[in-house]
């Protein structure tokens, strides 16, 4: 099963990006966190497509 990538807010008003239970990066604005999450999703899709050929 693939690990879920998610963005969660912190108490100081910043956001953290997680893959499964591991924090990948923290201290981001919401826009930065969402862009980072999207780039990880694109990389994962690209890797899966390349592996399938």
C-alpha positions as CSV (number, residue, x, y, z in Angstrom):
1,X,0.0,0.0,0.0
2,X,1.3,3.5,-0.9
3,X,2.1,5.9,1.9
4,X,-0.2,8.9,2.1
5,X,1.2,12.3,1.6
6,X,-0.6,14.9,3.6
7,X,-0.4,18.5,4.8
8,X,-1.2,19.5,8.3
9,X,-1.3,22.9,10.1
10,X,0.8,23.5,13.2
11,X,0.1,25.5,16.3
12,X,2.4,28.3,15.1
13,X,0.4,28.9,11.9
14,X,2.8,27.1,9.6
15,X,2.3,23.8,7.8
16,X,4.1,20.4,7.8
17,X,4.1,17.9,4.9
18,X,4.1,14.2,5.9
19,X,4.7,11.0,4.0
20,X,3.1,8.3,6.1
21,X,4.2,9.0,9.6
22,X,7.4,10.8,8.7
23,X,7.6,14.6,8.6
24,X,9.3,15.6,5.3
25,X,9.4,19.4,5.8
26,X,7.9,21.9,8.2
27,X,7.6,25.6,8.7
28,X,5.9,26.3,5.3
29,X,3.1,28.6,4.3
30,X,0.0,26.8,3.2
31,X,0.7,27.6,-0.5
32,X,4.3,26.3,-0.2
33,X,3.1,23.1,1.5
34,X,0.4,22.4,-1.1
35,X,3.0,23.0,-3.9
36,X,5.4,20.6,-2.3
37,X,2.7,18.0,-1.8
38,X,1.8,18.4,-5.5
39,X,5.4,18.0,-6.6
40,X,5.7,14.8,-4.6
41,X,2.5,13.5,-6.2
42,X,3.8,14.3,-9.7
43,X,7.1,12.6,-9.0
44,X,5.3,9.5,-7.7
45,X,3.1,9.3,-10.8
46,X,6.0,9.8,-13.1
47,X,8.0,7.1,-11.3
48,X,5.0,4.7,-11.5
49,X,4.5,5.4,-15.2
50,X,8.2,4.9,-15.9
51,X,8.2,1.6,-14.0
52,X,5.2,0.4,-16.0
53,X,7.0,0.7,-19.4
